[in-house]
Amino acid sequence: MKKLLVILCCFVAVSSFAQESLPELLKKYNTKNIPYISVQELAMPKTKAIILDAREKEEYQTSHLKNAVYVGYTNFSVDSVIKKLPNKNKTIVVYCSIGIRSETIAFKLKKAGYDQVFNLYGGIFEWKNNHFLVFDSTNTETDKVHVFSKEWSKWLKSGIKVY
């Protein structure tokens, strides 16, 4: 009986330190006010969307999706987006590292009247993990991805991590 108790305690301890999965992480932090779009769907040639990068400038300069428009997170301004994108009926996909900050920005756009706003599921990390191309500040293909923090870096499985 003592052995069983020790084994059970070890199992509970190991389980409590187990990493959450990406779906669990997004469920924990996101409200699902904004629908997701998968990286596979966004990568399809038939998908026509304006892509907005909701990360910080340093992250965007390290790498971003092709033709992504930097809108930032900390200093995000709905008014600046409205000036750049006055047509509120266009399809917009917002992304960040894994999809948490982008949901916040996408929700602000939705509240401002944009009706076709999506959050990129798993963000640029999932994009790169699926071996899709990213580009640096000179629009040159790169393997580097800014991982935001040590904690979030575990979600990037492909590419070169930049801090």
WOTA-V561020 format. One record per run of one state. SS is the DSSP state (helix for helix, strand for strand, loop for the rest). FROM is the first residue (numbers start at 1). TO is the last residue. If there is no record, write none. Layout:
SS	FROM	TO
SS	FROM	TO
This chain:
loop	1	1
helix	2	16
loop	17	21
helix	22	29
loop	30	35
strand	36	37
loop	38	38
helix	39	43
loop	44	49
strand	50	53
loop	54	56
helix	57	62
loop	63	63
strand	64	64
loop	65	68
strand	69	70
loop	71	77
helix	78	84
loop	85	91
strand	92	95
loop	96	100
helix	101	111
loop	112	116
strand	117	120
loop	121	122
helix	123	129
loop	130	133
strand	134	135
loop	136	140
strand	141	142
loop	143	143
strand	144	146
loop	147	149
helix	150	153
loop	154	159
strand	160	162
loop	163	163
